[in-house]
Amino acid sequence: MNYKLNYKLIGSLLIFAIGVYLIIFAVISMHDLAEAKGFSKDVENFFTHNPDWWNPIIKFFGGKAQEKLEEYDLPVMICLIAGIIMTIGGAVTAIVYGRKKTL
């Protein structure tokens, strides 16, 4: 029995697995970002609705909590799109190269 390794099939399965990982990572990150944004809004509402006592503290810490959360939306979306493309591309090439006989 002389089996020949199909490196294109192995590579396509690896790309598929990386794509699935990126999709899972992006979905979890989107959930965490949404949760952090909700918490940030709650903290901001608490401080703005109680301004008398908190004004010196707000001025000391710079004004707003978690201003930079929106910077992470684009990288997470790019990660999700790349994961979808890699998953589809890996699946298609695995099907194409998996049909070939490797004996």
Secondary structure, DSSP 8 states (H G I E B T S, - for coil): ------HHHHHHHHHHHHHHHHHHHHHHHHHHHHHHHHHHHHHHHHHHHSHHHHHHHHHHHTS-S-GGGGGGHHHHHHHHHHHHHHHHHHHHHHHHHHSS---
